[in-house]
């Protein structure tokens, strides 16, 4: 997997303000981005886990902690699948 580096500008005192290290902030940003893209259905859960730098299992745990469902299926989808299986 190749990586793309993206630079963003933040206030110079952000690390002091939030009392985090640069690495902690980077991790927070990556996880937040992954969650947002997943919720908008722009990426799959696997790709979101990759963006977050987490295993799929760990990313699913992060979603669970944030009360975000790991499946985008609604009742109609499930019922449709049940009918197909009959």
For each residue, the residues with C-beta under 8 A, 3 or more apart:
1: 50
2:
3:
4:
5:
6:
7:
8: 29
9:
10: 14
11: 14 17
12:
13: 16 17
14: 10 11 17 18 25
15: 18 19 20 21 22 25
16: 13 19
17: 11 13 14
18: 14 15 25
19: 15 16
20: 15 24 25 28
21: 15 24 25
22: 15 25 26
23: 26 27
24: 20 21 27 28
25: 14 15 18 20 21 22 28 29
26: 22 23 29 30
27: 23 24 30 31 53
28: 20 24 25 31 32
29: 8 25 26 32 33
30: 26 27 33 34 51 52 53
31: 27 28 34 35 52 53 54 62
32: 28 29 35 36
33: 29 30 36 37 51 52
34: 30 31 37 38 43 48 49 51 52 54 59
35: 31 32 38 39 48 52 62 63 66 68
36: 32 33 39 40
37: 33 34 40 42 43 47 48 51
38: 34 35 41 42 43 44 45 48 63 68
39: 35 36 68
40: 36 37
41: 38 72
42: 37 38
43: 34 37 38 47 48 51
44: 38 47 48
45: 38 48 49 56 59 60 63 70
46: 49 50 56
47: 37 43 44 50 51
48: 34 35 37 38 43 44 45 51 52 59
49: 34 45 46 52 54 55 56 58 59 60
50: 1 46 47 53
51: 30 33 34 37 43 47 48
52: 30 31 33 34 35 48 49 59 62
53: 27 30 31 50
54: 31 34 49 58 59 62
55: 49 58 59
56: 45 46 49 59 60
57: 60 61
58: 49 54 55 61 62
59: 34 45 48 49 52 54 55 56 62 63
60: 45 49 56 57 63 64 70
61: 57 58 64 65
62: 31 35 52 54 58 59 65 66
63: 35 38 45 59 60 66 68 69 70
64: 60 61 67 68 70
65: 61 62
66: 35 62 63
67: 64
68: 35 38 39 63 64
69: 63 72
70: 45 60 63 64
71:
72: 41 69
73: 77 78
74: 77 78
75: 78 79
76: 79 80
77: 73 74 80 81
78: 73 74 75 81 82
79: 75 76 82 83
80: 76 77 83 84
81: 77 78 84 85
82: 78 79 85 86
83: 79 80 86
84: 80 81
85: 81 82
86: 82 83
